[in-house]
Each structure stands twice: as C-alpha cells, then as structure tokens.
Amino acid sequence: MPTTDLATLRDAAAHAWQLAGWPTPRLEAWKHTNLRAVEATSWTPAPAAAALDLHTGPLPDTVGTLVLVDGALNLDASTLPEGVQVRSLPEGAPPQLGSIAETKRLEDALVARNLAKFDRGVTLHVAQGVVAGPVELRFLTTDRSTPWEAETRVFIALAPHAELTLVERHLSTSDRAYLINQVTEVSLAPGARLRHTQVQRQGAAATHLSKVAVHQERDSRYEAQVLQLGAALGRSDIEVYLREPGASCQLDGLYHGRGTQHLDNHSAIHHLADHTQSGEHYKGVLDERATGVFRGNVLIHAGARGCSTAQLNRNLLLSDKATVHTKPQLEIDNDDVTASHGATIGQLDDKALFYLRSRGIPKDTARQLLIFAFVAEILTQLPLESLRDGLHEELAKRLAEQTGEIGV
C-alpha cells in the first residue's frame, strides 16, 4: 500500500476541498442528499478536550472499551484490550493514514475536508495472529449552545491472520444542531478478519456523515453491519477495495427513519483481483415523512476472473408520505463472474396483518410484530447479545411512540 508524507497529503486535501466545496445533488453519488442547509450553517469547531459525559455505560459482553468524547480519545475512561495497540490522532498517525480513502473525486470532497482539518481520533492496531474483541468504540457527543462540528479520523490496521470484533456506537443526548464528519480507514493484511458493527444514534438535530474505506489483501475478510437510527441527516458511505485473490466482504445494514429524518446509505465494492467475493443486504423501514436512500455499486474490474457478488435492498414503507430512493448497480468488465442484484419497496402485508388481528392481537401490536419480522434478519447478525437486546427494545419504543402502544 503506497504511503506519502501526511503533511503533504493534508496540503493536497486542503487544496482539493477548496476547489470542490460541499457536494451537491448534481453529483450522482449525492443525487438524493442535499447539504445546502449544512453548508449554510456557521459551525464552531469543537474543543480538543471536551468534558466527559458518559450518557450510558459500556456493553457488558465486551473485553475493552475505547471512549471518544466529541471525537477526542479519553484514555481515563477507556479500558485497553489485550493485543490491541491504541494511539490518539493526529499525534500517533501511522504512515498509511490518508492513503486508502479517496480524496480526488468530487463526490469525496468531505473526505478531503476531513483529511485537511481533522484534529482528533484514534488508531487501532491488532498484532499478527491475535484474536481480539469484542471491543466497543464509543463516540459520545456533548451538548452545546451553538452549532458545532468535529472532524474525526479513525485508522484500523490488522496484521496477518489477526481478527477483531469491533462495535462502534455513536451516542448523544443533545437535541441541538451539530455536525460529525468522520472518516475511517481500514487496512487488512493477508488472512486478517474484521467484524465491524456501526450504530448511529445521534441527536435529533444532528448531521452525521461517515465514510469507511477498506483495503483488503489476500484471503482477508471484512464484515460490516450498519444501523442508522438517529440524526436529522445521516449518511453512511462504505468503499471496499478487494485487491488480492481470496479477499471477501459482506455489508449489511438497517435504517429506520421517522419524522423528517433523511438516512442515506451509499456503498462501492471494487473487485480488483481474481476469486474475490462480496455480498450486500440492506433493509429500510420508513415512517411519517422520512426519506431513505440506498445506492450500492459493485464494480468487477477487467481481469478479475472468478468473482461472485450478490446485492439486495428491501424497504418497508409505513406511511404514504415516506420516501425511498434505491439503486443497486453492477458494473462488470468481464464474463467470468457470478452476480445478482435486486431491490424491493412495499408495505405491510394486509393478509398477515388480518391474520394476526383475527387471533385477537391489537392492530398496533400486530404492526410491530410484522416490522420486527422484517428487520430480524439484520438484527440477529449483530455480534453481541446485549446489543441485539438493546436495539430490539429501542425499536419497540420508537414504534410505540408512533403507534401509541407498546406491544413487543
């Protein structure tokens, strides 16, 4: 993986950001997400050392917890797991930082902005052959009287045949406006495996923009579970580069929008070598006036033979005013592949609802049962029982607030 002096990369990124500016819907990758209101806001940079506000305790079934407050690592509140080396950014920046996430394309202007401006974050390194985790990476946001922003950077490197289960949670109790622009770079050496769960539960007025770029070498595996529940505007963007034979990835996601939430899910998977595999399965549940976006692009490049991929996006609309934009894509430059993709948009099954009600189940409870049956396939894949149970309870509460009845 090529490396360049970080100062040089940051200067180039600052220039790219100055030229490109905020992405607009004129770009295909941002066609359904408008940042005009975000651009017009006067954001105050968050201080480097924010006061600690835990909001909630650690997940009980983890072996380590790293706490970042407004994006800054708080070692006093963290428990370092054995086999994982942790450093604060930007002081502990590894030489590969900035070399995985693309900054030259117009659609990646926010990645360039982050690289030029980031002043906080964390690196995690797992040594060769070490099996670590589950580890929680907990981002806490504080409450401020004026709109503020944080440019946060994360770098994760797994040495050959290392394994890590990482649960990344973004939590907030603030209902004020703030902006998080986070870029995560992942480097997986031969035989390494990362299971990466991201849970976004930002405040009701927040903007949360996340980019994850993954570099994979021979026989490595990246598994992602992305859950978007919070923020007024949330965007998850994952880009995976399968660079050597045997590399594989699986991207799964769940987004639940209500009110006027806008939840965008964007991904790109590059098959750059023979016999690489990928899968993608996202589900959306949208109510009231919420908007969901799914755009998944799988690119099987010329010369990458014997590759396979499968992609599916399914959406459930609970209101006639909810909206979803879905666009699964395949770009294939050779014939020696196995590929499939699809998308569905529907409403609750009237026959199933009638059946449950005929058994004496109240309407709102029956609706919740059908919704949970729809999302269960994603929730059951989460690595921690406490996380699955907590999200099940939270979804039940969110649905009850809309239906007026708790029945799950």
C-alpha positions as a Python dict, from the first residue, in 0.01 Angstrom:
ca = {
    (1, 'M'): (0, 0, 0),
    (2, 'P'): (165, 328, -107),
    (3, 'T'): (233, 591, 159),
    (4, 'T'): (301, 962, 139),
    (5, 'D'): (409, 1214, 399),
    (6, 'L'): (96, 1310, 599),
    (7, 'A'): (169, 1682, 581),
    (8, 'T'): (187, 1659, 201),
    (9, 'L'): (-140, 1465, 189),
    (10, 'R'): (-310, 1721, 411),
    (11, 'D'): (-195, 2010, 195),
    (12, 'A'): (-324, 1834, -117),
    (13, 'A'): (-653, 1755, 57),
    (14, 'A'): (-698, 2117, 163),
    (15, 'H'): (-649, 2223, -199),
    (16, 'A'): (-898, 1959, -320),
    (17, 'W'): (-1156, 2076, -66),
    (18, 'Q'): (-1108, 2439, -164),
    (19, 'L'): (-1169, 2354, -529),
    (20, 'A'): (-1461, 2115, -480),
    (21, 'G'): (-1655, 2255, -186),
    (22, 'W'): (-1963, 2085, -46),
    (23, 'P'): (-2102, 1805, -267),
    (24, 'T'): (-2433, 1881, -435),
    (25, 'P'): (-2716, 1671, -584),
    (26, 'R'): (-2564, 1734, -927),
    (27, 'L'): (-2323, 1453, -838),
    (28, 'E'): (-2471, 1106, -889),
    (29, 'A'): (-2340, 988, -551),
    (30, 'W'): (-2526, 1275, -379),
    (31, 'K'): (-2830, 1289, -607),
    (32, 'H'): (-3084, 1242, -327),
    (33, 'T'): (-2900, 1410, -37),
    (34, 'N'): (-2884, 1788, -22),
    (35, 'L'): (-2633, 1950, 214),
    (36, 'R'): (-2736, 2309, 140),
    (37, 'A'): (-2862, 2371, 495),
    (38, 'V'): (-2546, 2214, 641),
    (39, 'E'): (-2328, 2433, 422),
    (40, 'A'): (-2520, 2746, 524),
    (41, 'T'): (-2472, 2682, 899),
    (42, 'S'): (-2192, 2857, 1087),
    (43, 'W'): (-2022, 2569, 1263),
    (44, 'T'): (-1794, 2626, 1563),
    (45, 'P'): (-1507, 2376, 1594),
    (46, 'A'): (-1539, 2150, 1898),
    (47, 'P'): (-1262, 2195, 2155),
    (48, 'A'): (-996, 1927, 2160),
    (49, 'A'): (-1059, 1834, 2525),
    (50, 'A'): (-1432, 1809, 2588),
    (51, 'A'): (-1585, 1742, 2927),
    (52, 'L'): (-1675, 1378, 2982),
    (53, 'D'): (-2041, 1286, 2970),
    (54, 'L'): (-2080, 909, 2955),
    (55, 'H'): (-2454, 908, 2862),
    (56, 'T'): (-2460, 532, 2901),
    (57, 'G'): (-2240, 253, 3030),
    (58, 'P'): (-2031, 6, 2833),
    (59, 'L'): (-2178, -300, 2671),
    (60, 'P'): (-2148, -584, 2925),
    (61, 'D'): (-2024, -853, 2685),
    (62, 'T'): (-1710, -672, 2564),
    (63, 'V'): (-1347, -711, 2669),
    (64, 'G'): (-1249, -348, 2616),
    (65, 'T'): (-1398, -4, 2566),
    (66, 'L'): (-1247, 298, 2398),
    (67, 'V'): (-1429, 623, 2474),
    (68, 'L'): (-1409, 929, 2249),
    (69, 'V'): (-1580, 1250, 2359),
    (70, 'D'): (-1667, 1475, 2066),
    (71, 'G'): (-1417, 1267, 1870),
    (72, 'A'): (-1126, 1306, 2114),
    (73, 'L'): (-989, 990, 2280),
    (74, 'N'): (-1035, 983, 2658),
    (75, 'L'): (-792, 723, 2789),
    (76, 'D'): (-903, 770, 3152),
    (77, 'A'): (-1248, 640, 3060),
    (78, 'S'): (-1114, 362, 2835),
    (79, 'T'): (-1013, 5, 2903),
    (80, 'L'): (-745, -112, 2663),
    (81, 'P'): (-793, -470, 2544),
    (82, 'E'): (-501, -710, 2533),
    (83, 'G'): (-346, -744, 2189),
    (84, 'V'): (-478, -413, 2057),
    (85, 'Q'): (-248, -112, 2039),
    (86, 'V'): (-426, 221, 2060),
    (87, 'R'): (-300, 570, 1988),
    (88, 'S'): (-461, 910, 1973),
    (89, 'L'): (-475, 1107, 1649),
    (90, 'P'): (-323, 1305, 1493),
    (91, 'E'): (-10, 1254, 1710),
    (92, 'G'): (6, 878, 1657),
    (93, 'A'): (-75, 877, 1288),
    (94, 'P'): (59, 568, 1106),
    (95, 'P'): (234, 617, 770),
    (96, 'Q'): (-59, 462, 579),
    (97, 'L'): (-313, 715, 707),
    (98, 'G'): (-470, 907, 421),
    (99, 'S'): (-370, 652, 157),
    (100, 'I'): (-691, 441, 148),
    (101, 'A'): (-984, 684, 139),
    (102, 'E'): (-1007, 867, -195),
    (103, 'T'): (-989, 1248, -190),
    (104, 'K'): (-954, 1346, -556),
    (105, 'R'): (-1307, 1274, -678),
    (106, 'L'): (-1567, 1548, -642),
    (107, 'E'): (-1801, 1311, -461),
    (108, 'D'): (-1534, 1265, -191),
    (109, 'A'): (-1488, 1634, -110),
    (110, 'L'): (-1587, 1571, 252),
    (111, 'V'): (-1312, 1310, 282),
    (112, 'A'): (-1066, 1574, 162),
    (113, 'R'): (-1213, 1821, 412),
    (114, 'N'): (-1163, 1570, 690),
    (115, 'L'): (-804, 1488, 595),
    (116, 'A'): (-717, 1856, 579),
    (117, 'K'): (-885, 1952, 907),
    (118, 'F'): (-904, 1653, 1142),
    (119, 'D'): (-756, 1714, 1486),
    (120, 'R'): (-888, 1415, 1679),
    (121, 'G'): (-944, 1043, 1650),
    (122, 'V'): (-784, 708, 1722),
    (123, 'T'): (-578, 430, 1565),
    (124, 'L'): (-620, 62, 1648),
    (125, 'H'): (-360, -198, 1556),
    (126, 'V'): (-401, -573, 1613),
    (127, 'A'): (-80, -775, 1609),
    (128, 'Q'): (-20, -1077, 1390),
    (129, 'G'): (-224, -1383, 1483),
    (130, 'V'): (-407, -1208, 1770),
    (131, 'V'): (-781, -1268, 1804),
    (132, 'A'): (-926, -968, 1988),
    (133, 'G'): (-1263, -848, 2099),
    (134, 'P'): (-1539, -778, 2122),
    (135, 'V'): (-1419, -420, 2167),
    (136, 'E'): (-1651, -121, 2191),
    (137, 'L'): (-1553, 206, 2026),
    (138, 'R'): (-1792, 452, 2188),
    (139, 'F'): (-1832, 805, 2050),
    (140, 'L'): (-2012, 1043, 2286),
    (141, 'T'): (-2129, 1389, 2185),
    (142, 'T'): (-2180, 1671, 2434),
    (143, 'D'): (-2448, 1938, 2448),
    (144, 'R'): (-2353, 2292, 2346),
    (145, 'S'): (-2548, 2612, 2299),
    (146, 'T'): (-2414, 2687, 1950),
    (147, 'P'): (-2387, 2465, 1640),
    (148, 'W'): (-2052, 2287, 1644),
    (149, 'E'): (-1862, 2037, 1433),
    (150, 'A'): (-1596, 1771, 1477),
    (151, 'E'): (-1372, 1624, 1208),
    (152, 'T'): (-1287, 1278, 1337),
    (153, 'R'): (-1044, 1023, 1195),
    (154, 'V'): (-1012, 651, 1270),
    (155, 'F'): (-745, 415, 1137),
    (156, 'I'): (-774, 38, 1190),
    (157, 'A'): (-492, -198, 1091),
    (158, 'L'): (-494, -575, 1130),
    (159, 'A'): (-168, -765, 1082),
    (160, 'P'): (-162, -1103, 903),
    (161, 'H'): (-419, -1351, 1040),
    (162, 'A'): (-532, -1109, 1313),
    (163, 'E'): (-902, -1089, 1399),
    (164, 'L'): (-1105, -815, 1565),
    (165, 'T'): (-1472, -775, 1654),
    (166, 'L'): (-1540, -403, 1686),
    (167, 'V'): (-1870, -242, 1790),
    (168, 'E'): (-1873, 129, 1710),
    (169, 'R'): (-2153, 327, 1875),
    (170, 'H'): (-2232, 696, 1822),
    (171, 'L'): (-2446, 822, 2111),
    (172, 'S'): (-2588, 1158, 2214),
    (173, 'T'): (-2845, 1312, 2444),
    (174, 'S'): (-2828, 1651, 2271),
    (175, 'D'): (-3119, 1778, 2063),
    (176, 'R'): (-2917, 2075, 1934),
    (177, 'A'): (-2755, 2101, 1594),
    (178, 'Y'): (-2405, 1961, 1548),
    (179, 'L'): (-2205, 1809, 1263),
    (180, 'I'): (-1988, 1497, 1274),
    (181, 'N'): (-1775, 1429, 966),
    (182, 'Q'): (-1587, 1104, 1025),
    (183, 'V'): (-1353, 911, 801),
    (184, 'T'): (-1239, 559, 888),
    (185, 'E'): (-963, 378, 701),
    (186, 'V'): (-919, 2, 740),
    (187, 'S'): (-613, -198, 635),
    (188, 'L'): (-646, -577, 637),
    (189, 'A'): (-329, -781, 583),
    (190, 'P'): (-339, -1136, 439),
    (191, 'G'): (-573, -1363, 632),
    (192, 'A'): (-699, -1085, 861),
    (193, 'R'): (-1066, -1054, 956),
    (194, 'L'): (-1257, -752, 1088),
    (195, 'R'): (-1618, -769, 1202),
    (196, 'H'): (-1726, -406, 1220),
    (197, 'T'): (-2063, -304, 1363),
    (198, 'Q'): (-2164, 64, 1348),
    (199, 'V'): (-2465, 200, 1536),
    (200, 'Q'): (-2558, 563, 1468),
    (201, 'R'): (-2788, 710, 1734),
    (202, 'Q'): (-2706, 1079, 1711),
    (203, 'G'): (-2930, 1360, 1837),
    (204, 'A'): (-3249, 1464, 1662),
    (205, 'A'): (-3095, 1776, 1504),
    (206, 'A'): (-2754, 1628, 1421),
    (207, 'T'): (-2583, 1573, 1088),
    (208, 'H'): (-2372, 1257, 1083),
    (209, 'L'): (-2153, 1192, 778),
    (210, 'S'): (-1945, 875, 779),
    (211, 'K'): (-1702, 735, 524),
    (212, 'V'): (-1532, 395, 566),
    (213, 'A'): (-1263, 291, 317),
    (214, 'V'): (-1126, -64, 334),
    (215, 'H'): (-802, -202, 180),
    (216, 'Q'): (-803, -583, 165),
    (217, 'E'): (-518, -819, 86),
    (218, 'R'): (-516, -1193, 12),
    (219, 'D'): (-779, -1405, 192),
    (220, 'S'): (-881, -1121, 424),
    (221, 'R'): (-1244, -1062, 521),
    (222, 'Y'): (-1441, -751, 616),
    (223, 'E'): (-1791, -782, 762),
    (224, 'A'): (-1996, -470, 830),
    (225, 'Q'): (-2329, -420, 999),
    (226, 'V'): (-2450, -61, 974),
    (227, 'L'): (-2751, 59, 1172),
    (228, 'Q'): (-2882, 411, 1124),
    (229, 'L'): (-3144, 523, 1375),
    (230, 'G'): (-3053, 877, 1476),
    (231, 'A'): (-2968, 1221, 1332),
    (232, 'A'): (-3177, 1455, 1123),
    (233, 'L'): (-2946, 1373, 832),
    (234, 'G'): (-2731, 1062, 839),
    (235, 'R'): (-2511, 922, 564),
    (236, 'S'): (-2312, 601, 570),
    (237, 'D'): (-2064, 550, 286),
    (238, 'I'): (-1855, 232, 266),
    (239, 'E'): (-1599, 170, -8),
    (240, 'V'): (-1416, -163, -20),
    (241, 'Y'): (-1113, -249, -234),
    (242, 'L'): (-1068, -626, -277),
    (243, 'R'): (-712, -604, -404),
    (244, 'E'): (-583, -962, -383),
    (245, 'P'): (-724, -1312, -454),
    (246, 'G'): (-943, -1465, -186),
    (247, 'A'): (-1045, -1134, -29),
    (248, 'S'): (-1412, -1110, 62),
    (249, 'C'): (-1660, -874, 224),
    (250, 'Q'): (-2020, -871, 346),
    (251, 'L'): (-2204, -541, 401),
    (252, 'D'): (-2535, -548, 585),
    (253, 'G'): (-2744, -257, 706),
    (254, 'L'): (-3066, -143, 867),
    (255, 'Y'): (-3209, 209, 863),
    (256, 'H'): (-3522, 322, 1045),
    (257, 'G'): (-3643, 672, 970),
    (258, 'R'): (-3934, 865, 1117),
    (259, 'G'): (-4044, 1228, 1133),
    (260, 'T'): (-3845, 1409, 866),
    (261, 'Q'): (-3525, 1207, 905),
    (262, 'H'): (-3308, 1160, 596),
    (263, 'L'): (-3093, 845, 606),
    (264, 'D'): (-2856, 781, 315),
    (265, 'N'): (-2670, 453, 258),
    (266, 'H'): (-2402, 452, -8),
    (267, 'S'): (-2150, 179, -92),
    (268, 'A'): (-1898, 78, -355),
    (269, 'I'): (-1720, -257, -374),
    (270, 'H'): (-1424, -291, -612),
    (271, 'H'): (-1331, -643, -722),
    (272, 'L'): (-972, -586, -835),
    (273, 'A'): (-839, -943, -817),
    (274, 'D'): (-938, -1297, -916),
    (275, 'H'): (-1166, -1508, -697),
    (276, 'T'): (-1289, -1229, -472),
    (277, 'Q'): (-1637, -1238, -320),
    (278, 'S'): (-1883, -980, -192),
    (279, 'G'): (-2234, -965, -55),
    (280, 'E'): (-2465, -682, 45),
    (281, 'H'): (-2803, -683, 218),
    (282, 'Y'): (-2969, -364, 342),
    (283, 'K'): (-3319, -316, 483),
    (284, 'G'): (-3504, 9, 542),
    (285, 'V'): (-3813, 90, 749),
    (286, 'L'): (-3952, 439, 685),
    (287, 'D'): (-4246, 610, 850),
    (288, 'E'): (-4413, 952, 855),
    (289, 'R'): (-4220, 1187, 622),
    (290, 'A'): (-3883, 1014, 647),
    (291, 'T'): (-3659, 958, 345),
    (292, 'G'): (-3428, 665, 287),
    (293, 'V'): (-3159, 629, 23),
    (294, 'F'): (-2972, 319, -88),
    (295, 'R'): (-2711, 326, -362),
    (296, 'G'): (-2486, 23, -387),
    (297, 'N'): (-2234, -12, -667),
    (298, 'V'): (-2035, -331, -726),
    (299, 'L'): (-1754, -297, -978),
    (300, 'I'): (-1584, -609, -1113),
    (301, 'H'): (-1282, -475, -1292),
    (302, 'A'): (-1125, -608, -1610),
    (303, 'G'): (-905, -911, -1547),
    (304, 'A'): (-1074, -1000, -1216),
    (305, 'R'): (-1187, -1354, -1301),
    (306, 'G'): (-1393, -1599, -1097),
    (307, 'C'): (-1558, -1330, -883),
    (308, 'S'): (-1901, -1353, -724),
    (309, 'T'): (-2134, -1094, -576),
    (310, 'A'): (-2493, -1068, -454),
    (311, 'Q'): (-2673, -749, -362),
    (312, 'L'): (-3021, -687, -219),
    (313, 'N'): (-3205, -384, -80),
    (314, 'R'): (-3554, -425, 69),
    (315, 'N'): (-3766, -138, 201),
    (316, 'L'): (-4082, -119, 407),
    (317, 'L'): (-4288, 199, 387),
    (318, 'L'): (-4523, 254, 682),
    (319, 'S'): (-4665, 583, 556),
    (320, 'D'): (-4782, 709, 218),
    (321, 'K'): (-4566, 1018, 282),
    (322, 'A'): (-4242, 826, 340),
    (323, 'T'): (-3995, 806, 51),
    (324, 'V'): (-3717, 576, -53),
    (325, 'H'): (-3468, 600, -339),
    (326, 'T'): (-3295, 273, -419),
    (327, 'K'): (-3038, 198, -688),
    (328, 'P'): (-2839, -126, -673),
    (329, 'Q'): (-2579, -134, -951),
    (330, 'L'): (-2342, -382, -1112),
    (331, 'E'): (-2055, -277, -1338),
    (332, 'I'): (-1885, -583, -1484),
    (333, 'D'): (-1589, -568, -1722),
    (334, 'N'): (-1554, -944, -1786),
    (335, 'D'): (-1772, -1253, -1830),
    (336, 'D'): (-1625, -1494, -1576),
    (337, 'V'): (-1843, -1381, -1282),
    (338, 'T'): (-2148, -1479, -1080),
    (339, 'A'): (-2358, -1176, -995),
    (340, 'S'): (-2707, -1081, -883),
    (341, 'H'): (-2880, -772, -750),
    (342, 'G'): (-3228, -651, -666),
    (343, 'A'): (-3445, -410, -471),
    (344, 'T'): (-3798, -413, -333),
    (345, 'I'): (-4029, -145, -193),
    (346, 'G'): (-4350, -246, -19),
    (347, 'Q'): (-4592, -201, 267),
    (348, 'L'): (-4706, -429, 546),
    (349, 'D'): (-4884, -740, 422),
    (350, 'D'): (-5259, -684, 472),
    (351, 'K'): (-5325, -1058, 482),
    (352, 'A'): (-5065, -1116, 752),
    (353, 'L'): (-5199, -819, 949),
    (354, 'F'): (-5554, -952, 920),
    (355, 'Y'): (-5441, -1298, 1034),
    (356, 'L'): (-5277, -1159, 1350),
    (357, 'R'): (-5577, -939, 1430),
    (358, 'S'): (-5811, -1235, 1381),
    (359, 'R'): (-5615, -1405, 1660),
    (360, 'G'): (-5702, -1124, 1900),
    (361, 'I'): (-5380, -923, 1861),
    (362, 'P'): (-5437, -544, 1865),
    (363, 'K'): (-5364, -364, 1539),
    (364, 'D'): (-5063, -165, 1661),
    (365, 'T'): (-4908, -470, 1823),
    (366, 'A'): (-4963, -672, 1505),
    (367, 'R'): (-4791, -400, 1301),
    (368, 'Q'): (-4491, -409, 1533),
    (369, 'L'): (-4466, -788, 1511),
    (370, 'L'): (-4461, -774, 1131),
    (371, 'I'): (-4200, -496, 1134),
    (372, 'F'): (-3977, -694, 1369),
    (373, 'A'): (-4011, -999, 1147),
    (374, 'F'): (-3887, -782, 861),
    (375, 'V'): (-3580, -646, 1045),
    (376, 'A'): (-3493, -964, 1238),
    (377, 'E'): (-3264, -1094, 963),
    (378, 'I'): (-3030, -798, 1019),
    (379, 'L'): (-3056, -775, 1398),
    (380, 'T'): (-2977, -1143, 1453),
    (381, 'Q'): (-2641, -1098, 1279),
    (382, 'L'): (-2515, -848, 1538),
    (383, 'P'): (-2222, -989, 1737),
    (384, 'L'): (-2336, -908, 2095),
    (385, 'E'): (-2648, -1027, 2273),
    (386, 'S'): (-2665, -704, 2475),
    (387, 'L'): (-2655, -501, 2156),
    (388, 'R'): (-2928, -708, 1994),
    (389, 'D'): (-3149, -683, 2301),
    (390, 'G'): (-3089, -310, 2340),
    (391, 'L'): (-3171, -233, 1980),
    (392, 'H'): (-3480, -454, 1994),
    (393, 'E'): (-3605, -253, 2293),
    (394, 'E'): (-3520, 77, 2127),
    (395, 'L'): (-3701, -12, 1807),
    (396, 'A'): (-4004, -122, 2007),
    (397, 'K'): (-4004, 212, 2187),
    (398, 'R'): (-3966, 408, 1863),
    (399, 'L'): (-4251, 218, 1703),
    (400, 'A'): (-4468, 260, 2012),
    (401, 'E'): (-4414, 636, 2004),
    (402, 'Q'): (-4559, 634, 1655),
    (403, 'T'): (-4842, 389, 1716),
    (404, 'G'): (-4917, 487, 2077),
    (405, 'E'): (-4892, 132, 2205),
    (406, 'I'): (-4610, -90, 2327),
    (407, 'G'): (-4679, -445, 2226),
    (408, 'V'): (-4347, -617, 2161),
}
